[in-house]
Amino acid sequence: MMELWMDTWKVLLRIVTILPLLLAVGLFMGKRSIGELPVFDFVVVLVLGSVVGADIADPNINHIHTVTAIIAIALLQKVIVWMKLRSPWFGKLLTFEPTVVVFEGKMIGENVKRIRYSIDNIIQMLREKDVFRIEDVYMAIIEPDGRLTVQLKQGKEPVTREDIGIWNRGGGYDVPLIMDGILQKDMIARMEKTEAWVEKQITPHAVSDIFYGAVTNRGSFHYSLKGTDPKIPPIEH
């Protein structure tokens, strides 16, 4: 009986020490890992759950080994994320590509089957976006994290300030030509543009100064510079 009580207290103490550590690790890993759960981060969460679960359930496991494993997993996740940010090619190896499943009111059956979704899945996800008729959809995309994003046809979109002439930025969809200071040469070619044309659009800035630059389907170009905009209001909880 005494041994049972000792094991019980050991489990309770492990819970008290592990939960604050997991909270610290979650904050260290960042909002992206907690909110979106791409494939790699999902695997990290599963491994963390397995390590913590085994530690709590089995008092015979050395507690320090669990702590070491949790810290090592968090550091590895940080290194992988850093590598993904430095190398788009490496990042593509660890995640899925966005997939267009509806275009101009037509469901793209080949794409739906390729990502192993069913028609019912797509229809349900559209209803969750308050879309009940596929023919109202201009484009629907399954994002790398499995969520559905929807762009309605112009006649079905809510009225905006642009529609009544108060504000006009262009419209349609973006095709990224610059990402984190790197020219997307394949996209430039597909949009029938040249590198010289892109550089002219961002004058007097250099390509390396641009965080995100895109051309819309209507031909207008817009970009964002690197660095934090001081006009952004601070958002805290």
C-alpha positions as a LaTeX table, in Angstrom:
\begin{tabular}{lrrr}
\hline
Residue & $x$ (\AA) & $y$ (\AA) & $z$ (\AA) \\
\hline
Met1 & 0.00 & 0.00 & 0.00 \\
Met2 & 2.80 & 2.40 & 0.86 \\
Glu3 & 4.43 & 1.77 & $-2.53$ \\
Leu4 & 1.12 & 2.52 & $-4.26$ \\
Trp5 & 0.81 & 5.85 & $-2.45$ \\
Met6 & 4.41 & 6.72 & $-3.31$ \\
Asp7 & 3.80 & 6.01 & $-7.01$ \\
Thr8 & 0.62 & 8.10 & $-6.90$ \\
Trp9 & 2.44 & 11.06 & $-5.39$ \\
Lys10 & 5.22 & 10.64 & $-7.94$ \\
Val11 & 2.69 & 10.81 & $-10.81$ \\
Leu12 & 1.06 & 13.92 & $-9.34$ \\
Leu13 & 4.40 & 15.66 & $-8.91$ \\
Arg14 & 5.33 & 14.81 & $-12.50$ \\
Ile15 & 2.10 & 16.39 & $-13.75$ \\
Val16 & 2.82 & 19.54 & $-11.74$ \\
Thr17 & 6.34 & 19.82 & $-13.16$ \\
Ile18 & 5.62 & 18.70 & $-16.74$ \\
Leu19 & 2.65 & 20.99 & $-17.49$ \\
Pro20 & 4.56 & 24.27 & $-16.86$ \\
Leu21 & 7.44 & 22.89 & $-18.94$ \\
Leu22 & 5.06 & 22.04 & $-21.81$ \\
Leu23 & 3.54 & 25.53 & $-21.59$ \\
Ala24 & 7.01 & 27.08 & $-21.82$ \\
Val25 & 7.90 & 24.82 & $-24.74$ \\
Gly26 & 4.66 & 25.71 & $-26.53$ \\
Leu27 & 5.37 & 29.44 & $-26.16$ \\
Phe28 & 8.95 & 28.84 & $-27.31$ \\
Met29 & 7.81 & 26.93 & $-30.42$ \\
Gly30 & 5.53 & 29.80 & $-31.39$ \\
Lys31 & 1.98 & 30.54 & $-32.49$ \\
Arg32 & 2.40 & 28.74 & $-35.83$ \\
Ser33 & 2.88 & 25.35 & $-34.21$ \\
Ile34 & $-0.12$ & 25.80 & $-31.92$ \\
Gly35 & $-2.53$ & 27.34 & $-34.42$ \\
Glu36 & $-2.02$ & 25.81 & $-37.84$ \\
Leu37 & $-0.39$ & 22.45 & $-37.15$ \\
Pro38 & 1.33 & 21.74 & $-40.47$ \\
Val39 & 2.51 & 18.17 & $-40.98$ \\
Phe40 & 5.88 & 18.49 & $-39.21$ \\
Asp41 & 4.45 & 20.39 & $-36.25$ \\
Phe42 & 1.63 & 17.85 & $-35.96$ \\
Val43 & 4.25 & 15.09 & $-35.69$ \\
Val44 & 6.10 & 17.12 & $-33.05$ \\
Val45 & 2.92 & 17.47 & $-30.98$ \\
Leu46 & 2.25 & 13.73 & $-31.26$ \\
Val47 & 5.78 & 12.89 & $-30.10$ \\
Leu48 & 5.54 & 15.34 & $-27.21$ \\
Gly49 & 2.23 & 13.77 & $-26.18$ \\
Ser50 & 3.73 & 10.29 & $-26.28$ \\
Val51 & 6.78 & 11.28 & $-24.23$ \\
Val52 & 4.73 & 13.11 & $-21.61$ \\
Gly53 & 2.09 & 10.38 & $-21.46$ \\
Ala54 & 4.66 & 7.67 & $-20.87$ \\
Asp55 & 6.39 & 9.77 & $-18.20$ \\
Ile56 & 3.17 & 10.41 & $-16.29$ \\
Ala57 & 1.78 & 6.88 & $-16.59$ \\
Asp58 & 4.96 & 5.01 & $-15.67$ \\
Pro59 & 6.63 & 6.13 & $-12.41$ \\
Asn60 & 9.63 & 3.90 & $-13.21$ \\
Ile61 & 10.70 & 6.14 & $-16.12$ \\
Asn62 & 13.50 & 8.52 & $-15.16$ \\
His63 & 11.90 & 11.98 & $-15.02$ \\
Ile64 & 15.04 & 13.82 & $-16.10$ \\
His65 & 15.11 & 11.85 & $-19.34$ \\
Thr66 & 11.61 & 13.09 & $-20.17$ \\
Val67 & 12.59 & 16.69 & $-19.49$ \\
Thr68 & 15.67 & 16.28 & $-21.70$ \\
Ala69 & 13.57 & 14.76 & $-24.49$ \\
Ile70 & 11.01 & 17.60 & $-24.37$ \\
Ile71 & 13.70 & 20.29 & $-24.55$ \\
Ala72 & 15.50 & 18.46 & $-27.38$ \\
Ile73 & 12.25 & 18.12 & $-29.38$ \\
Ala74 & 11.52 & 21.84 & $-28.96$ \\
Leu75 & 15.02 & 22.82 & $-30.08$ \\
Leu76 & 14.81 & 20.48 & $-33.09$ \\
Gln77 & 11.48 & 22.01 & $-34.07$ \\
Lys78 & 13.02 & 25.49 & $-33.92$ \\
Val79 & 15.96 & 24.41 & $-36.11$ \\
Ile80 & 13.63 & 22.81 & $-38.69$ \\
Val81 & 11.44 & 25.94 & $-38.84$ \\
Trp82 & 14.55 & 28.11 & $-39.29$ \\
Met83 & 15.73 & 25.85 & $-42.14$ \\
Lys84 & 12.29 & 26.03 & $-43.77$ \\
Leu85 & 12.37 & 29.83 & $-43.64$ \\
Arg86 & 15.88 & 29.90 & $-45.12$ \\
Ser87 & 15.16 & 27.38 & $-47.88$ \\
Pro88 & 11.75 & 27.26 & $-49.62$ \\
Trp89 & 12.86 & 24.01 & $-51.28$ \\
Phe90 & 13.45 & 22.40 & $-47.90$ \\
Gly91 & 10.15 & 23.74 & $-46.62$ \\
Lys92 & 8.24 & 22.10 & $-49.46$ \\
Leu93 & 9.66 & 18.72 & $-48.47$ \\
Leu94 & 8.00 & 18.99 & $-45.05$ \\
Thr95 & 4.55 & 20.22 & $-45.98$ \\
Phe96 & 1.75 & 19.84 & $-48.51$ \\
Glu97 & 1.12 & 22.16 & $-51.43$ \\
Pro98 & $-2.14$ & 24.16 & $-51.63$ \\
Thr99 & $-4.62$ & 22.36 & $-53.89$ \\
Val100 & $-7.37$ & 24.02 & $-55.94$ \\
Val101 & $-10.52$ & 21.90 & $-55.57$ \\
Val102 & $-13.09$ & 24.28 & $-57.11$ \\
Phe103 & $-12.47$ & 26.68 & $-59.98$ \\
Glu104 & $-15.07$ & 28.87 & $-61.71$ \\
Gly105 & $-17.94$ & 26.95 & $-60.18$ \\
Lys106 & $-16.61$ & 23.51 & $-61.17$ \\
Met107 & $-15.19$ & 20.94 & $-58.78$ \\
Ile108 & $-11.77$ & 19.68 & $-59.89$ \\
Gly109 & $-12.30$ & 15.94 & $-59.46$ \\
Glu110 & $-8.69$ & 14.98 & $-60.18$ \\
Asn111 & $-7.37$ & 17.27 & $-57.45$ \\
Val112 & $-10.01$ & 16.18 & $-54.95$ \\
Lys113 & $-9.08$ & 12.53 & $-55.46$ \\
Arg114 & $-5.36$ & 13.23 & $-55.37$ \\
Ile115 & $-5.53$ & 14.68 & $-51.85$ \\
Arg116 & $-7.90$ & 11.84 & $-50.81$ \\
Tyr117 & $-10.86$ & 14.06 & $-50.00$ \\
Ser118 & $-14.41$ & 13.05 & $-50.85$ \\
Ile119 & $-17.04$ & 15.20 & $-52.52$ \\
Asp120 & $-18.92$ & 15.22 & $-49.22$ \\
Asn121 & $-15.83$ & 16.63 & $-47.49$ \\
Ile122 & $-15.61$ & 19.52 & $-49.92$ \\
Ile123 & $-19.34$ & 20.27 & $-49.76$ \\
Gln124 & $-19.30$ & 20.23 & $-45.96$ \\
Met125 & $-16.30$ & 22.55 & $-45.81$ \\
Leu126 & $-18.02$ & 24.93 & $-48.23$ \\
Arg127 & $-21.13$ & 24.97 & $-46.03$ \\
Glu128 & $-18.92$ & 25.84 & $-43.06$ \\
Lys129 & $-17.89$ & 28.90 & $-45.09$ \\
Asp130 & $-21.61$ & 29.73 & $-45.62$ \\
Val131 & $-21.41$ & 28.63 & $-49.26$ \\
Phe132 & $-24.27$ & 26.36 & $-50.31$ \\
Arg133 & $-23.88$ & 26.46 & $-54.11$ \\
Ile134 & $-20.66$ & 25.42 & $-55.80$ \\
Glu135 & $-21.53$ & 27.53 & $-58.82$ \\
Asp136 & $-21.13$ & 30.64 & $-56.62$ \\
Val137 & $-17.45$ & 29.81 & $-56.03$ \\
Tyr138 & $-14.72$ & 31.29 & $-58.18$ \\
Met139 & $-11.90$ & 29.42 & $-56.43$ \\
Ala140 & $-11.66$ & 27.13 & $-53.40$ \\
Ile141 & $-8.30$ & 25.92 & $-52.10$ \\
Ile142 & $-7.35$ & 23.24 & $-49.60$ \\
Glu143 & $-4.46$ & 24.83 & $-47.73$ \\
Pro144 & $-1.40$ & 22.87 & $-46.47$ \\
Asp145 & $-2.93$ & 22.64 & $-42.98$ \\
Gly146 & $-6.16$ & 21.12 & $-44.35$ \\
Arg147 & $-8.36$ & 24.21 & $-44.08$ \\
Leu148 & $-10.50$ & 25.43 & $-46.97$ \\
Thr149 & $-10.25$ & 28.99 & $-48.25$ \\
Val150 & $-12.89$ & 30.31 & $-50.62$ \\
Gln151 & $-13.10$ & 33.17 & $-53.11$ \\
Leu152 & $-16.63$ & 33.80 & $-54.38$ \\
Lys153 & $-17.49$ & 34.97 & $-57.86$ \\
Gln154 & $-17.71$ & 38.74 & $-58.18$ \\
Gly155 & $-21.49$ & 38.76 & $-58.37$ \\
Lys156 & $-21.77$ & 36.72 & $-55.17$ \\
Glu157 & $-19.28$ & 38.61 & $-53.01$ \\
Pro158 & $-20.48$ & 41.07 & $-50.35$ \\
Val159 & $-20.50$ & 44.73 & $-51.39$ \\
Thr160 & $-17.21$ & 46.46 & $-50.59$ \\
Arg161 & $-16.04$ & 50.06 & $-50.59$ \\
Glu162 & $-14.34$ & 49.30 & $-53.89$ \\
Asp163 & $-17.69$ & 48.38 & $-55.44$ \\
Ile164 & $-19.19$ & 51.75 & $-54.59$ \\
Gly165 & $-16.08$ & 53.68 & $-55.65$ \\
Ile166 & $-14.79$ & 54.76 & $-52.25$ \\
Trp167 & $-11.62$ & 52.70 & $-52.40$ \\
Asn168 & $-10.00$ & 50.69 & $-55.14$ \\
Arg169 & $-6.82$ & 48.61 & $-54.91$ \\
Gly170 & $-7.30$ & 46.34 & $-57.88$ \\
Gly171 & $-8.84$ & 42.94 & $-57.30$ \\
Gly172 & $-8.79$ & 39.26 & $-58.11$ \\
Tyr173 & $-6.04$ & 37.04 & $-56.74$ \\
Asp174 & $-2.34$ & 37.48 & $-56.07$ \\
Val175 & 0.47 & 35.65 & $-57.83$ \\
Pro176 & 3.64 & 36.04 & $-55.70$ \\
Leu177 & 6.70 & 37.13 & $-57.69$ \\
Ile178 & 8.96 & 38.02 & $-54.75$ \\
Met179 & 9.06 & 36.08 & $-51.48$ \\
Asp180 & 11.40 & 37.16 & $-48.69$ \\
Gly181 & 13.74 & 38.96 & $-51.07$ \\
Ile182 & 13.91 & 36.12 & $-53.62$ \\
Leu183 & 12.53 & 36.35 & $-57.15$ \\
Gln184 & 10.12 & 33.52 & $-58.03$ \\
Lys185 & 11.43 & 33.04 & $-61.55$ \\
Asp186 & 9.00 & 30.29 & $-62.49$ \\
Met187 & 6.03 & 32.44 & $-61.50$ \\
Ile188 & 7.45 & 35.44 & $-63.37$ \\
Ala189 & 7.69 & 33.35 & $-66.52$ \\
Arg190 & 4.18 & 31.92 & $-66.09$ \\
Met191 & 2.76 & 35.43 & $-65.77$ \\
Glu192 & 4.63 & 36.40 & $-68.95$ \\
Lys193 & 6.66 & 39.03 & $-67.12$ \\
Thr194 & 10.41 & 39.63 & $-66.90$ \\
Glu195 & 12.78 & 40.23 & $-64.02$ \\
Ala196 & 13.39 & 43.73 & $-65.39$ \\
Trp197 & 9.65 & 44.43 & $-65.24$ \\
Val198 & 9.51 & 43.33 & $-61.61$ \\
Glu199 & 12.53 & 45.44 & $-60.67$ \\
Lys200 & 10.90 & 48.45 & $-62.32$ \\
Gln201 & 7.75 & 47.99 & $-60.21$ \\
Ile202 & 9.71 & 48.12 & $-56.95$ \\
Thr203 & 11.99 & 51.06 & $-57.84$ \\
Pro204 & 13.72 & 52.62 & $-55.90$ \\
His205 & 13.94 & 49.48 & $-53.74$ \\
Ala206 & 16.06 & 46.40 & $-54.41$ \\
Val207 & 14.62 & 42.91 & $-54.62$ \\
Ser208 & 16.37 & 42.02 & $-51.37$ \\
Asp209 & 14.38 & 44.79 & $-49.61$ \\
Ile210 & 11.02 & 43.23 & $-50.54$ \\
Phe211 & 9.34 & 40.79 & $-48.17$ \\
Tyr212 & 6.37 & 40.04 & $-50.44$ \\
Gly213 & 5.64 & 41.24 & $-53.96$ \\
Ala214 & 2.76 & 40.05 & $-56.11$ \\
Val215 & 0.94 & 40.80 & $-59.34$ \\
Thr216 & $-2.83$ & 40.45 & $-59.44$ \\
Asn217 & $-4.74$ & 38.70 & $-62.20$ \\
Arg218 & $-5.68$ & 42.20 & $-63.41$ \\
Gly219 & $-2.03$ & 43.15 & $-63.85$ \\
Ser220 & $-1.49$ & 45.50 & $-60.90$ \\
Phe221 & 1.59 & 45.01 & $-58.74$ \\
His222 & 1.94 & 45.58 & $-54.99$ \\
Tyr223 & 4.64 & 44.78 & $-52.47$ \\
Ser224 & 5.58 & 44.89 & $-48.79$ \\
Leu225 & 9.00 & 45.94 & $-47.53$ \\
Lys226 & 10.98 & 43.99 & $-44.95$ \\
Gly227 & 10.79 & 45.23 & $-41.38$ \\
Thr228 & 7.94 & 46.03 & $-39.04$ \\
Asp229 & 5.59 & 48.84 & $-39.97$ \\
Pro230 & 5.45 & 51.25 & $-37.00$ \\
Lys231 & 1.82 & 52.07 & $-37.90$ \\
Ile232 & 0.66 & 48.55 & $-36.98$ \\
Pro233 & $-1.25$ & 48.76 & $-33.69$ \\
Pro234 & 0.04 & 46.48 & $-30.92$ \\
Ile235 & $-2.22$ & 43.45 & $-30.46$ \\
Glu236 & $-1.95$ & 41.75 & $-27.11$ \\
His237 & $-4.14$ & 39.56 & $-24.93$ \\
\hline
\end{tabular}
